[in-house]
Amino acid sequence: MTEVKNQPFTELDFFRKRLSSIERLAATKQQQMNSLLEITEAVNHNMPIYAITKIYENILRAHQGVGSVALLMKDVDQQWHCELQSDSVGTIEDCEAMVASLLQYKSTYKIKPTDGGFLSNFEYIIPVFHKKEPIGFSFIGKIKETDGDAQEEKLKFIQTITNIVVVANENKKLFKSQLEKMLMEKEFVVAEEIQRTLIPEKLPNNEQIEADAFYKAHKSIGGDYYDLIQLSEKEFIFCISDVSGKGVSAALIMANLQANLRILAMRNYPLEQLVDMLNRNVRGITKGEKYFTFFIGLVNLETRKLTYVNGGHTSSLLLNGSELIQLDKGCTILGMFEMLPFISVGAVVLEKDAVIVNYTDGLSEASDPEGNLFESERIEAFLQQHGHLPLATFNANLIQEMINFKKGTDYDDDLTLLTIRIR
């Protein structure tokens, strides 16, 4: 009988496992996001409140496993009434009296067996207040736990969607504001965790390579990405990218981009083939609805040769001795087309202490109060004047010059800067 040996756990397996974990997390969050968007669409189409509350009941019972539900809200005359009530529970005879007894609850309350009466049909009371005034009370029955979902997590989501429905009934303008806040909070949970895994924790600084980076997201969840991957003692790959859009969708594309890039990089494909496969793999996920600009460089430390492909990204800058070179050869943006129409690979032999500056348009398109842009010419001049500085100092000074230029104006895009010196 042939002995079956355990196969070693490879880096490819590691990235596949991490990608699978992220996709499972995203699927759970996506279901909740879909429910929130379903409620949003109902409100934006001016559906009557009874129809919106029916959607609310279906989401709670069908998707969250809630046994029974009732909802008290104010009508147009500011009178309390029962807008929604499961068939299996009793009738509220006097809504005003019921609300008077509920005012003591300022946050979600777990009903006790001693509370009795109408409340005995439920497990939780979720009050909704606006400017210290009660505008709704939801009664939630027992929540069934399935597939390992924590009851606390489900309850948090139910609190969120209850707030949306009640606020929509009270004030549509307030509803839109509340929805934006709640969607943002949902996005933060996924996107911030994903992005922590995307940004390199440490960049090399040794006898051969010096690297430093700066990253600032516009609204905590950014669409920029950079990486530096050591392939061997002689070679490494670096990249910078700007994904269209923001929030969870951009963060998920970044996660897939990183996972695909690292898998392909470890297989030592030629740069042209790597970019082509990366485009097709990510395009298979985005279906052409999202795209990303992308610059990738491959450095051989022994031959000092840099080969690169610029996929529609802001041109990286190379200070090669006294010569300043824009690294602009490449192809169109990635992720939109099934096949890239062309891919050109640029090549440069690097002189001693060559400096490569990679950045996103959040730097070059930063604006002052008069609307003037920082522009790439200013970055080029800064590189020629200060390219000899340690890169941590170089990056800090360049960012400070941009901040001084802005004169206090707000950031309107993500900002990423990756600088590399080949010694």
C-alpha positions as CSV (number, residue, x, y, z in Angstrom):
1,M,0.0,0.0,0.0
2,T,1.5,3.4,-1.1
3,E,2.1,5.7,1.8
4,V,0.5,9.2,1.3
5,K,2.7,12.0,2.6
6,N,1.3,15.2,3.8
7,Q,1.9,18.0,1.3
8,P,3.6,21.1,2.7
9,F,1.4,24.2,3.4
10,T,2.6,26.7,0.7
11,E,2.4,30.4,0.5
12,L,-0.1,29.9,-2.3
13,D,-2.3,27.9,0.1
14,F,-2.0,30.7,2.7
15,F,-3.2,33.4,0.3
16,R,-6.0,31.2,-1.0
17,K,-7.1,30.5,2.6
18,R,-7.0,34.2,3.5
19,L,-8.9,35.2,0.3
20,S,-11.6,32.6,1.2
21,S,-11.9,33.9,4.7
22,I,-12.3,37.5,3.5
23,E,-15.0,36.4,1.0
24,R,-17.0,34.6,3.6
25,L,-16.9,37.6,5.9
26,A,-17.9,39.8,2.9
27,A,-20.8,37.5,2.1
28,T,-22.3,37.9,5.5
29,K,-21.9,41.6,5.5
30,Q,-23.2,41.8,1.9
31,Q,-26.5,40.1,2.9
32,Q,-27.0,42.8,5.6
33,M,-26.0,45.5,3.1
34,N,-28.5,44.1,0.6
35,S,-31.2,44.3,3.3
36,L,-30.3,47.9,4.1
37,L,-30.4,48.8,0.4
38,E,-33.7,47.1,-0.1
39,I,-35.2,49.3,2.6
40,T,-33.5,52.3,1.1
41,E,-35.0,51.6,-2.3
42,A,-38.5,51.3,-0.9
43,V,-38.2,54.7,0.8
44,N,-36.7,56.4,-2.3
45,H,-39.6,55.1,-4.4
46,N,-42.0,56.6,-1.9
47,M,-43.6,53.3,-1.0
48,P,-46.2,53.6,1.8
49,I,-44.9,52.9,5.3
50,Y,-47.0,49.7,5.7
51,A,-45.1,48.3,2.7
52,I,-41.8,49.3,4.1
53,T,-42.6,47.7,7.5
54,K,-43.6,44.5,5.7
55,I,-40.2,44.4,4.1
56,Y,-38.8,45.0,7.5
57,E,-40.8,42.1,9.0
58,N,-39.7,39.8,6.1
59,I,-36.0,40.6,6.7
60,L,-36.3,40.0,10.4
61,R,-38.2,36.8,10.1
62,A,-36.8,35.2,6.9
63,H,-33.2,36.4,7.1
64,Q,-32.5,36.9,10.8
65,G,-34.6,34.1,12.3
66,V,-36.9,36.3,14.5
67,G,-40.0,34.5,15.7
68,S,-42.4,37.4,16.1
69,V,-42.3,41.2,15.7
70,A,-44.4,44.3,16.5
71,L,-43.7,47.9,15.8
72,L,-45.1,51.1,17.4
73,M,-44.6,54.4,15.6
74,K,-46.2,57.8,15.4
75,D,-48.7,58.6,12.6
76,V,-49.0,61.9,10.7
77,D,-50.9,63.4,13.6
78,Q,-48.2,62.4,16.0
79,Q,-50.4,59.7,17.6
80,W,-49.0,56.4,18.5
81,H,-50.3,53.3,16.7
82,C,-49.3,49.7,16.0
83,E,-48.0,49.7,12.4
84,L,-46.8,46.1,12.4
85,Q,-47.8,43.1,14.5
86,S,-47.3,39.3,14.0
87,D,-50.4,37.2,13.9
88,S,-49.2,35.0,16.8
89,V,-49.2,37.8,19.4
90,G,-52.0,39.6,21.1
91,T,-53.4,43.0,20.3
92,I,-52.3,46.3,21.9
93,E,-55.5,47.9,23.2
94,D,-54.1,51.3,24.1
95,C,-51.0,52.3,22.2
96,E,-50.6,55.6,24.1
97,A,-50.7,53.8,27.5
98,M,-48.3,51.2,26.2
99,V,-45.8,53.9,25.1
100,A,-46.1,55.6,28.5
101,S,-44.9,52.4,30.2
102,L,-42.0,52.1,27.7
103,L,-40.5,55.5,28.2
104,Q,-38.3,54.1,30.9
105,Y,-36.3,52.2,28.3
106,K,-33.6,54.3,26.7
107,S,-31.7,51.5,25.0
108,T,-32.4,47.9,24.0
109,Y,-34.0,46.0,26.8
110,K,-34.1,42.2,27.3
111,I,-37.6,41.4,28.5
112,K,-37.9,39.5,31.8
113,P,-40.4,36.7,32.5
114,T,-41.9,38.9,35.3
115,D,-42.7,41.7,32.8
116,G,-45.7,39.6,31.6
117,G,-48.7,40.8,29.6
118,F,-48.2,41.7,25.9
119,L,-44.4,41.7,26.4
120,S,-44.3,38.0,27.2
121,N,-44.6,37.3,23.5
122,F,-41.2,38.9,22.9
123,E,-37.5,38.8,24.0
124,Y,-36.4,42.4,23.3
125,I,-37.7,45.9,23.2
126,I,-35.8,48.3,20.9
127,P,-36.6,51.9,21.5
128,V,-35.8,54.6,18.9
129,F,-35.3,58.2,19.9
130,H,-34.7,61.4,18.0
131,K,-33.4,64.4,19.9
132,K,-34.4,62.7,23.2
133,E,-37.9,62.2,21.9
134,P,-39.3,58.6,21.4
135,I,-40.3,58.0,17.8
136,G,-40.7,54.2,17.8
137,F,-40.6,51.0,19.7
138,S,-39.9,47.6,18.2
139,F,-40.7,44.3,20.0
140,I,-38.5,41.4,18.8
141,G,-39.3,37.8,19.5
142,K,-36.8,35.0,20.1
143,I,-33.9,35.2,17.6
144,K,-32.9,31.8,16.2
145,E,-29.2,31.2,15.9
146,T,-28.0,29.5,12.7
147,D,-24.6,28.7,11.1
148,G,-22.8,29.9,14.1
149,D,-24.0,33.4,13.9
150,A,-23.8,35.2,17.2
151,Q,-27.1,36.5,18.6
152,E,-25.4,39.7,19.6
153,E,-24.3,40.4,16.1
154,K,-27.8,39.7,14.8
155,L,-29.3,42.0,17.4
156,K,-27.0,44.8,16.4
157,F,-28.1,44.5,12.8
158,I,-31.8,44.4,13.9
159,Q,-31.2,47.6,15.9
160,T,-29.7,49.2,12.8
161,I,-32.5,48.3,10.5
162,T,-35.2,49.2,13.1
163,N,-33.7,52.7,13.4
164,I,-33.8,53.0,9.6
165,V,-37.5,52.1,9.3
166,V,-38.6,54.3,12.2
167,V,-36.6,57.3,11.2
168,A,-37.9,56.9,7.6
169,N,-41.4,57.1,9.0
170,E,-40.6,60.2,11.0
171,N,-38.5,62.3,8.6
172,K,-37.1,61.2,5.2
173,K,-34.3,63.7,5.4
174,L,-33.2,62.5,8.7
175,F,-33.5,58.9,7.4
176,K,-31.0,59.6,4.6
177,S,-28.5,61.0,7.1
178,Q,-29.0,58.1,9.5
179,L,-28.6,55.5,6.7
180,E,-25.3,57.1,5.5
181,K,-24.0,56.8,9.0
182,M,-25.1,53.3,9.6
183,L,-23.8,52.1,6.2
184,M,-20.5,53.7,7.0
185,E,-20.3,51.9,10.3
186,K,-21.0,48.6,8.6
187,E,-18.3,49.4,6.0
188,F,-15.7,50.2,8.6
189,V,-16.1,46.7,10.2
190,V,-15.1,44.9,7.0
191,A,-13.0,47.4,5.2
192,E,-10.7,48.5,8.0
193,E,-9.9,44.8,8.8
194,I,-9.2,44.1,5.2
195,Q,-7.0,47.1,4.7
196,R,-4.9,46.2,7.7
197,T,-3.9,43.1,5.9
198,L,-3.2,44.9,2.6
199,I,-0.6,47.5,3.7
200,P,2.9,46.1,4.4
201,E,3.8,46.4,8.1
202,K,7.5,46.9,7.3
203,L,9.5,47.9,4.3
204,P,13.2,47.0,3.7
205,N,16.1,49.2,4.6
206,N,19.4,47.4,4.0
207,E,22.6,47.6,1.9
208,Q,20.7,47.1,-1.3
209,I,17.2,48.6,-0.9
210,E,15.8,51.5,1.0
211,A,12.0,52.0,1.0
212,D,9.5,54.2,2.8
213,A,5.7,54.8,2.3
214,F,3.0,57.2,3.4
215,Y,-0.7,56.3,3.2
216,K,-3.8,58.4,4.1
217,A,-7.3,57.3,3.3
218,H,-9.9,60.0,2.4
219,K,-12.6,58.7,4.7
220,S,-10.9,55.9,6.7
221,I,-11.8,53.4,4.0
222,G,-9.5,54.0,1.0
223,G,-9.2,52.7,-2.6
224,D,-5.4,53.0,-2.8
225,Y,-3.0,50.1,-2.5
226,Y,0.8,49.6,-2.5
227,D,3.1,46.6,-1.9
228,L,6.6,45.4,-2.1
229,I,7.2,41.7,-2.6
230,Q,10.7,40.0,-2.2
231,L,10.9,37.3,-4.8
232,S,14.5,36.2,-4.1
233,E,17.8,37.6,-2.9
234,K,18.2,39.2,-6.3
235,E,14.7,40.3,-7.3
236,F,11.7,42.1,-5.8
237,I,8.4,43.5,-7.2
238,F,6.8,46.7,-6.1
239,C,3.4,48.2,-7.1
240,I,1.0,51.0,-6.4
241,S,-2.7,51.1,-7.4
242,D,-5.8,53.2,-7.2
243,V,-9.1,51.4,-7.2
244,S,-12.2,53.2,-8.5
245,G,-14.8,53.9,-5.8
246,K,-14.5,53.8,-2.1
247,G,-15.8,51.8,0.9
248,V,-16.3,48.0,1.1
249,S,-16.4,47.4,-2.7
250,A,-13.1,49.1,-3.2
251,A,-11.6,47.3,-0.2
252,L,-12.7,43.9,-1.5
253,I,-11.2,44.6,-4.9
254,M,-8.0,45.6,-3.2
255,A,-8.0,42.3,-1.2
256,N,-8.5,40.3,-4.4
257,L,-5.9,42.4,-6.2
258,Q,-3.3,41.7,-3.5
259,A,-4.1,38.0,-3.3
260,N,-3.9,37.5,-7.0
261,L,-0.8,39.6,-7.4
262,R,1.1,37.7,-4.7
263,I,0.1,34.3,-6.1
264,L,1.1,35.3,-9.6
265,A,4.3,36.9,-8.5
266,M,5.5,33.8,-6.8
267,R,5.1,31.8,-10.0
268,N,7.7,34.0,-11.7
269,Y,5.6,34.9,-14.8
270,P,7.1,37.5,-17.1
271,L,5.8,40.9,-16.3
272,E,3.7,41.2,-19.4
273,Q,2.0,37.9,-18.7
274,L,1.6,38.7,-15.0
275,V,-0.3,42.0,-15.8
276,D,-2.5,40.2,-18.4
277,M,-3.5,37.4,-15.9
278,L,-4.0,39.9,-13.1
279,N,-6.4,41.9,-15.4
280,R,-8.3,38.8,-16.3
281,N,-8.6,37.5,-12.8
282,V,-9.8,40.7,-11.2
283,R,-12.1,41.4,-14.2
284,G,-13.7,38.1,-13.5
285,I,-14.7,39.4,-10.1
286,T,-15.6,43.0,-11.0
287,K,-17.4,42.1,-14.3
288,G,-16.1,45.3,-15.7
289,E,-18.1,47.5,-13.2
290,K,-14.9,48.5,-11.3
291,Y,-11.4,49.2,-12.5
292,F,-8.1,50.2,-11.1
293,T,-5.0,52.0,-12.2
294,F,-1.8,50.0,-11.6
295,F,1.9,50.5,-11.7
296,I,4.2,47.5,-11.2
297,G,8.0,47.3,-11.3
298,L,10.4,44.4,-11.1
299,V,14.0,45.1,-10.0
300,N,16.9,42.8,-10.4
301,L,19.5,43.9,-7.8
302,E,22.3,42.0,-9.6
303,T,21.9,43.4,-13.1
304,R,20.4,46.6,-11.7
305,K,17.7,46.4,-14.3
306,L,14.2,47.8,-13.7
307,T,11.4,46.5,-15.9
308,Y,7.9,47.9,-15.4
309,V,4.3,48.2,-16.7
310,N,2.2,51.3,-16.1
311,G,-1.5,50.4,-16.3
312,G,-3.1,53.8,-16.7
313,H,-1.6,55.1,-13.4
314,T,0.0,58.4,-12.7
315,S,3.6,58.1,-14.0
316,S,6.1,57.0,-11.4
317,L,9.3,59.1,-11.3
318,L,12.8,57.8,-11.5
319,L,15.8,59.9,-10.6
320,N,18.6,58.0,-12.3
321,G,21.8,59.8,-11.6
322,S,21.1,63.3,-12.8
323,E,18.4,62.2,-15.2
324,L,14.7,62.4,-14.3
325,I,12.6,59.8,-16.1
326,Q,8.8,59.4,-16.2
327,L,7.9,55.7,-16.1
328,D,4.9,55.9,-18.5
329,K,5.2,52.8,-20.7
330,G,2.5,50.1,-20.2
331,C,-1.1,49.6,-21.0
332,T,-4.6,50.9,-20.2
333,I,-6.4,50.6,-16.9
334,L,-7.0,47.1,-15.5
335,G,-10.2,45.4,-14.5
336,M,-12.5,46.9,-17.1
337,F,-11.7,44.9,-20.3
338,E,-11.6,41.2,-20.7
339,M,-8.4,41.5,-22.8
340,L,-6.0,44.4,-22.7
341,P,-5.5,45.8,-26.2
342,F,-1.7,46.1,-25.7
343,I,1.0,45.8,-23.0
344,S,4.3,47.5,-23.3
345,V,7.1,46.7,-20.9
346,G,9.5,49.5,-20.1
347,A,13.1,48.9,-19.1
348,V,15.8,51.0,-17.5
349,V,19.3,50.2,-16.1
350,L,19.5,51.8,-12.6
351,E,22.5,53.8,-11.6
352,K,23.8,53.9,-8.0
353,D,21.3,55.4,-5.5
354,A,18.6,55.6,-8.1
355,V,15.3,56.8,-6.5
356,I,11.8,55.7,-7.7
357,V,8.8,57.8,-6.5
358,N,5.4,56.2,-6.8
359,Y,2.3,58.1,-5.9
360,T,-1.5,58.3,-6.5
361,D,-3.3,61.3,-7.8
362,G,-4.3,62.2,-4.3
363,L,-0.9,63.9,-4.1
364,S,-0.6,65.5,-7.5
365,E,-4.2,66.6,-7.6
366,A,-4.2,68.1,-4.0
367,S,-5.6,71.6,-4.4
368,D,-5.2,75.0,-2.6
369,P,-8.1,77.3,-1.7
370,E,-7.9,78.9,-5.2
371,G,-8.3,75.5,-6.9
372,N,-4.7,75.2,-8.1
373,L,-3.3,71.7,-8.2
374,F,-0.1,70.5,-6.6
375,E,0.8,68.8,-9.9
376,S,3.5,66.3,-10.9
377,E,5.9,69.1,-12.0
378,R,6.2,70.2,-8.3
379,I,6.9,66.6,-7.3
380,E,9.6,66.3,-10.0
381,A,11.3,69.5,-8.8
382,F,11.2,68.3,-5.3
383,L,12.7,64.9,-6.3
384,Q,15.6,66.6,-8.2
385,Q,16.3,68.9,-5.2
386,H,15.9,66.5,-2.3
387,G,16.4,63.0,-3.8
388,H,19.6,62.6,-1.7
389,L,17.7,62.6,1.6
390,P,16.9,59.5,3.6
391,L,13.6,58.4,2.3
392,A,11.7,58.7,5.5
393,T,12.8,62.3,5.6
394,F,12.1,62.8,1.9
395,N,8.5,61.5,2.2
396,A,7.8,63.5,5.3
397,N,9.1,66.7,3.8
398,L,7.2,66.1,0.5
399,I,3.9,65.5,2.4
400,Q,4.6,68.6,4.5
401,E,5.1,70.7,1.3
402,M,1.8,69.5,0.0
403,I,0.1,70.3,3.3
404,N,1.6,73.8,3.2
405,F,0.4,74.2,-0.4
406,K,-3.2,73.2,0.5
407,K,-3.4,75.9,3.2
408,G,-6.0,74.0,5.3
409,T,-8.3,72.8,2.4
410,D,-9.9,69.4,2.9
411,Y,-8.5,66.1,1.4
412,D,-10.8,65.0,-1.4
413,D,-9.0,61.7,-2.3
414,D,-6.9,59.0,-0.9
415,L,-3.2,59.8,-0.8
416,T,-0.4,57.2,-1.2
417,L,3.4,57.6,-1.6
418,L,5.9,54.8,-2.0
419,T,9.5,55.8,-2.5
420,I,12.4,53.3,-3.2
421,R,16.1,53.8,-3.4
422,I,18.3,51.1,-5.1
423,R,21.8,51.6,-3.5
